[in-house]
Amino acid sequence: MNWDDIKIFLQVARTGKLALAARNLNVDSSTVSRRLHYLEKSLEVSLFERGAEGHLLTVEGQQLMQTAKRMEQNLQSSVASLQGINKGDSGNVRLGTTEAFGSFFLATKMREFSNLAPKINVDILTFSRQVNLTRYEADIAINVGKPDKTSMVVSKLCDYRLKLYASNIYLRNHPITKKSDLNQQSWIAYVEHLDFSDQLSHVKDLAPDVVPILKSSSVISQYLAVKSGLGIAVLPCFVADLDPELKPLLDDEIDIVRQFYLMAQADRKRIARVEMLWNFIKKTAKANQLLLMGNKRV
């Protein structure tokens, strides 16, 4: 079996689209299609159902997918070991995380990590969706909430708190003293079905009849809109508490706590540089629990 054919199969299986797989592999679509047909002919099975929605795996295709993923992972681990990557403290690590945690928390701590491991380069990839580790979008992912069934290595990172915030500008014209006042406010929220987790959909719980004046998949956009005085929003304390212009609302009544979890594929986590960043993130989160839980202004 030709490994190049397996690589093509994996790309089509993961993307579901010939054109996207071809672009990822830097070949043309006709080559991808031809190699797939050759692979199916050599195996004497149909690996995909082809339709308007793209290429969907058959039962036989799903079986090959599991084997091919193990082949890919084993090959990557072997190459890493042969190159001495697993033993060294140098190279690149890709970290996928939420926009807020990556920009407002982790980025501010990277100087310390750089001093600790100056030969390790870190890519912080901020997503408004779950990070897909099986497609190698990142070496480490930080997930909101504990993931359901998974073969990944998973470890709870920390609790963090979110509160409802408004700016001093907004509060001058819109006093909020009780929970029923929330139904008369201008809300800023996530776009439905585009938020990182369903655990971040707060408006429907706090003011179910409200239609937000602004929705964004970016928490930074939401934060800046609140800061400008446009309206109110639920924000992480480690973002909003850094800004003296923002004030928490109904502090005794609205208390939202969520969890971050670290995730990695087992073969990636065994790499020394990945393990070093993993451990640094855990240590840093533990040392900053007061900030993450909204008990300390910085």
C-alpha positions as CSV (number, residue, x, y, z in Angstrom):
1,M,0.0,0.0,0.0
2,N,1.4,3.4,-1.1
3,W,1.7,5.8,1.9
4,D,1.0,8.8,-0.4
5,D,-2.4,7.2,-1.2
6,I,-3.1,6.9,2.5
7,K,-2.2,10.6,3.1
8,I,-4.6,11.6,0.3
9,F,-7.3,9.3,1.8
10,L,-6.8,10.9,5.3
11,Q,-7.1,14.4,3.9
12,V,-10.3,13.7,2.0
13,A,-11.7,11.8,5.0
14,R,-11.0,14.8,7.3
15,T,-12.1,17.6,5.0
16,G,-14.9,15.8,3.1
17,K,-13.9,17.8,0.0
18,L,-11.6,16.9,-2.9
19,A,-10.7,20.6,-3.6
20,L,-9.9,21.3,0.0
21,A,-7.8,18.1,0.4
22,A,-6.0,19.0,-2.8
23,R,-5.2,22.5,-1.6
24,N,-3.9,21.1,1.7
25,L,-1.7,18.6,-0.1
26,N,-0.6,21.2,-2.7
27,V,-1.7,19.0,-5.6
28,D,-4.6,19.3,-8.1
29,S,-8.0,17.8,-7.6
30,S,-7.7,15.4,-10.5
31,T,-4.7,13.8,-8.8
32,V,-6.5,13.4,-5.6
33,S,-9.5,11.8,-7.4
34,R,-7.3,9.5,-9.4
35,R,-5.3,8.3,-6.4
36,L,-8.5,7.6,-4.4
37,H,-10.0,5.5,-7.2
38,Y,-6.7,3.6,-7.5
39,L,-6.7,2.9,-3.7
40,E,-10.3,1.7,-3.8
41,K,-9.6,-0.5,-6.7
42,S,-6.5,-2.0,-5.1
43,L,-8.5,-2.7,-1.9
44,E,-11.6,-3.8,-3.8
45,V,-13.9,-1.7,-1.6
46,S,-15.7,1.7,-1.8
47,L,-14.2,4.0,0.8
48,F,-16.5,7.0,0.2
49,E,-20.0,7.8,-0.7
50,R,-19.9,10.7,-3.2
51,G,-22.6,13.3,-3.2
52,A,-23.6,16.9,-3.2
53,E,-22.4,17.2,0.4
54,G,-18.9,15.9,-0.5
55,H,-17.2,12.7,0.3
56,L,-18.6,10.7,3.3
57,L,-16.8,7.6,4.6
58,T,-18.4,4.2,4.1
59,V,-18.2,1.6,6.8
60,E,-15.1,0.3,5.1
61,G,-13.7,3.8,4.9
62,Q,-14.2,4.3,8.6
63,Q,-12.3,1.1,9.3
64,L,-9.4,2.3,7.2
65,M,-9.6,5.7,8.8
66,Q,-8.8,4.3,12.2
67,T,-5.9,2.2,10.9
68,A,-4.5,5.2,8.8
69,K,-4.6,7.5,11.8
70,R,-2.6,5.1,13.8
71,M,-0.1,4.7,10.9
72,E,0.2,8.5,10.7
73,Q,0.7,8.9,14.5
74,N,3.3,6.2,14.7
75,L,5.2,7.6,11.7
76,Q,5.2,11.1,13.3
77,S,6.4,9.7,16.6
78,S,9.1,7.7,15.0
79,V,10.4,10.7,12.9
80,A,10.4,12.8,16.1
81,S,12.4,10.2,18.0
82,L,14.9,9.8,15.1
83,Q,15.4,13.5,14.9
84,G,16.0,13.7,18.7
85,I,13.0,16.0,19.1
86,N,11.5,14.0,21.9
87,K,14.7,14.5,24.0
88,G,15.3,18.2,23.4
89,D,13.9,21.4,24.7
90,S,13.8,23.2,21.3
91,G,11.4,23.5,18.4
92,N,7.9,24.7,17.8
93,V,4.7,24.0,19.8
94,R,1.3,25.0,18.5
95,L,-1.3,25.8,21.2
96,G,-5.0,26.1,20.3
97,T,-7.2,28.0,22.8
98,T,-10.0,30.5,23.2
99,E,-9.5,34.0,22.1
100,A,-9.8,35.5,25.6
101,F,-7.6,33.0,27.4
102,G,-5.0,33.1,24.6
103,S,-4.8,36.9,24.3
104,F,-5.5,38.2,27.7
105,F,-3.9,35.5,29.9
106,L,-1.4,33.2,28.1
107,A,0.2,35.8,25.9
108,T,1.0,37.9,29.0
109,K,2.8,34.9,30.5
110,M,4.9,33.9,27.5
111,R,7.9,36.1,28.6
112,E,8.3,33.8,31.6
113,F,8.1,30.7,29.5
114,S,10.6,32.2,27.0
115,N,13.1,32.7,29.8
116,L,12.5,29.2,30.9
117,A,12.9,27.6,27.5
118,P,14.4,30.1,25.1
119,K,14.8,27.6,22.2
120,I,11.1,26.7,22.1
121,N,8.9,28.7,19.8
122,V,5.2,28.9,20.7
123,D,2.3,29.5,18.2
124,I,-0.9,30.7,20.1
125,L,-3.8,29.9,17.8
126,T,-7.1,31.5,19.0
127,F,-10.3,29.8,17.9
128,S,-14.0,30.6,18.1
129,R,-14.7,26.9,17.9
130,Q,-13.3,23.7,19.3
131,V,-9.7,22.9,18.3
132,N,-9.5,19.8,16.1
133,L,-6.4,17.9,17.3
134,T,-7.1,14.9,15.1
135,R,-6.4,17.2,12.1
136,Y,-3.2,18.4,13.9
137,E,-4.4,22.0,14.1
138,A,-2.4,22.2,17.3
139,D,-0.2,20.1,19.7
140,I,-2.1,21.2,22.8
141,A,-5.7,22.5,23.0
142,I,-7.5,24.3,25.8
143,N,-11.1,23.4,25.9
144,V,-14.1,25.0,27.7
145,G,-15.7,22.2,29.7
146,K,-14.6,18.6,30.0
147,P,-14.8,16.9,26.5
148,D,-17.0,13.9,26.0
149,K,-15.6,10.6,25.0
150,T,-12.2,11.1,23.6
151,S,-8.9,9.2,23.1
152,M,-6.9,12.3,23.9
153,V,-4.9,12.9,27.1
154,V,-7.2,15.2,29.1
155,S,-6.3,17.1,32.3
156,K,-8.4,19.8,34.1
157,L,-6.5,23.1,34.0
158,C,-8.5,25.4,36.2
159,D,-11.8,27.0,37.1
160,Y,-12.5,30.5,36.0
161,R,-15.3,32.9,36.7
162,L,-17.4,35.1,34.4
163,K,-19.5,38.1,35.5
164,L,-21.9,40.5,33.9
165,Y,-20.2,43.8,33.1
166,A,-21.0,47.3,32.0
167,S,-18.9,50.4,31.5
168,N,-19.1,53.5,33.6
169,I,-20.3,55.4,30.5
170,Y,-23.3,53.0,30.1
171,L,-24.2,52.9,33.8
172,R,-24.5,56.7,33.9
173,N,-27.6,56.5,31.7
174,H,-28.8,52.9,32.5
175,P,-28.7,52.2,36.3
176,I,-29.0,48.5,37.1
177,T,-30.0,47.6,40.6
178,K,-32.0,44.4,40.3
179,K,-32.2,41.4,38.1
180,S,-35.4,42.4,36.4
181,D,-33.6,45.5,35.1
182,L,-31.6,43.2,32.7
183,N,-34.6,42.8,30.4
184,Q,-34.5,46.5,29.5
185,Q,-30.8,46.7,28.7
186,S,-28.8,46.6,25.5
187,W,-27.0,43.2,25.4
188,I,-23.9,42.1,23.6
189,A,-23.5,38.3,23.1
190,Y,-22.1,35.5,21.0
191,V,-23.5,34.5,17.7
192,E,-25.6,31.4,18.2
193,H,-24.0,28.1,17.2
194,L,-20.6,29.9,16.6
195,D,-19.5,30.2,20.2
196,F,-16.7,28.1,21.5
197,S,-19.0,26.1,23.8
198,D,-22.7,26.0,24.6
199,Q,-21.5,26.8,28.1
200,L,-20.9,30.4,26.9
201,S,-24.5,31.1,25.9
202,H,-25.6,33.3,28.8
203,V,-28.2,35.8,27.5
204,K,-30.9,33.2,27.2
205,D,-30.4,32.3,30.9
206,L,-30.2,35.8,32.3
207,A,-32.6,37.7,30.0
208,P,-34.4,35.2,27.8
209,D,-36.7,37.8,26.1
210,V,-33.9,40.1,25.0
211,V,-32.6,40.3,21.4
212,P,-28.9,41.4,21.7
213,I,-28.1,44.7,20.0
214,L,-24.7,43.2,18.9
215,K,-23.6,39.6,18.5
216,S,-20.0,38.6,17.7
217,S,-18.0,35.4,17.6
218,S,-15.1,37.4,19.1
219,V,-15.0,38.0,22.9
220,I,-12.5,40.8,22.3
221,S,-15.1,42.5,20.1
222,Q,-17.7,42.0,22.8
223,Y,-15.3,43.4,25.4
224,L,-14.5,46.5,23.3
225,A,-18.2,47.1,22.6
226,V,-18.9,47.0,26.4
227,K,-16.0,49.4,27.0
228,S,-17.4,51.8,24.4
229,G,-20.7,52.0,26.3
230,L,-22.8,50.1,23.8
231,G,-24.3,47.7,26.3
232,I,-23.7,44.9,28.8
233,A,-22.2,41.5,28.4
234,V,-21.0,38.4,30.3
235,L,-17.2,38.4,30.2
236,P,-14.4,36.4,31.8
237,C,-13.1,38.2,35.0
238,F,-9.5,37.8,33.8
239,V,-10.4,40.1,30.9
240,A,-12.8,42.6,32.4
241,D,-11.2,43.0,35.8
242,L,-8.1,44.4,34.0
243,D,-10.1,47.4,32.9
244,P,-11.0,50.0,35.5
245,E,-13.7,51.4,33.2
246,L,-15.8,48.2,33.5
247,K,-17.9,47.3,36.6
248,P,-19.4,43.9,37.5
249,L,-23.2,44.0,37.8
250,L,-25.4,42.2,40.5
251,D,-22.2,40.6,41.9
252,D,-24.1,38.7,44.6
253,E,-26.7,37.3,42.2
254,I,-24.8,36.4,39.0
255,D,-22.0,34.0,39.5
256,I,-20.9,31.9,36.6
257,V,-18.0,29.4,36.9
258,R,-16.6,27.4,34.1
259,Q,-13.6,25.1,33.6
260,F,-10.7,24.9,31.2
261,Y,-9.3,21.5,30.2
262,L,-5.9,20.7,28.6
263,M,-6.0,18.2,25.8
264,A,-3.3,16.6,23.5
265,Q,-2.8,13.5,21.5
266,A,-0.8,11.0,23.5
267,D,2.1,10.8,20.9
268,R,2.3,14.6,20.8
269,K,2.3,15.1,24.6
270,R,5.3,12.7,24.9
271,I,7.4,15.2,23.0
272,A,9.6,17.1,25.5
273,R,8.8,20.6,24.3
274,V,5.1,19.9,24.3
275,E,5.3,18.5,27.8
276,M,7.3,21.6,29.0
277,L,4.6,24.0,27.7
278,W,1.8,21.7,29.1
279,N,3.4,21.8,32.6
280,F,4.1,25.5,32.4
281,I,0.4,26.3,31.6
282,K,-0.8,24.2,34.5
283,K,1.7,25.8,36.9
284,T,0.8,29.3,35.6
285,A,-2.9,28.8,35.9
286,K,-2.6,27.5,39.5
287,A,-0.5,30.5,40.4
288,N,-3.1,32.9,39.0
289,Q,-6.3,31.4,40.4
290,L,-7.3,34.6,42.2
291,L,-7.3,36.5,38.9
292,L,-9.0,33.7,37.0
293,M,-11.7,33.5,39.7
294,G,-12.3,37.2,39.8
295,N,-11.1,37.7,43.4
296,K,-8.3,40.1,42.6
297,R,-7.9,43.1,40.4
298,V,-4.6,43.5,38.6
